[in-house]
Amino acid sequence: MASPNAVRRRRRGHDPESVLSIAVGVFNERGYDGTSMEDLARALGVTKSAIYYHVPGKEQLLARALDRALDGLLELVADERAAPGPAVDRLERVVRRSVRILVDRLPYVTLLLRVRGNSATEQAALERRREFDRFISRLVTEAAAEGGIRADVDPALVTRLLFGAVTSIAEWYQPARGASADDLADALLKITFTGLRTRAA
């Protein structure tokens, strides 16, 4: 059992960022609904009142965590909406950058992918995620209309399969085992776009 002095040292070492990081780990391990403030306090090595010093409650931690995942994706959307060039090239960039964001923010994206809309916070996150999904769908449709990707495959199906492959990385990727975000993106783009791109593109 940790001594009172050790607990006090840990408490002083926590800031909003470390509280969020540890909380996300617990949410991913136990599920958000299955995590209590007592669970978070135990993982942080502090009292519940010490957590409230940093954050009003569990739902605010969830909101911050989901924003961490979504902000990166929606920044990507804003960049690519303004970007010039063929839609198929922009689509490839979106896939590559999505993989990088997933790897860089893996615990946060993992939590986002498990959200089911059980609270106002989760519903708001899902609506923001749908904005990303709608952008991808339009980009795939545009790429098909331009002749950059095959027109004989339903764009909605392409969108689901392509980004289903991206999001599946969160289920099995382990950063310590070697492959970088660029390695993953290169492999995914080779496998998918070899079949998607037309000869003309």
Secondary structure, DSSP 8 states (H G I E B T S, - for coil): ---HHHHHHHHHH--HHHHHHHHHHHHHHH-STT--HHHHHHHHTS-HHHHHHH-S-HHHHHHHHHHHHHHHHHHHHHHHHS--S-HHHHHHHHHHHHHHHHHHTHHHHHHHHT----SHHHHHHHHHHHHHHHHHHHHHHHHHHHTSB-SSS-HHHHHHHHHHHHHHHHHH--GGGS--HHHHHHHHHHHHHHHHB-S--
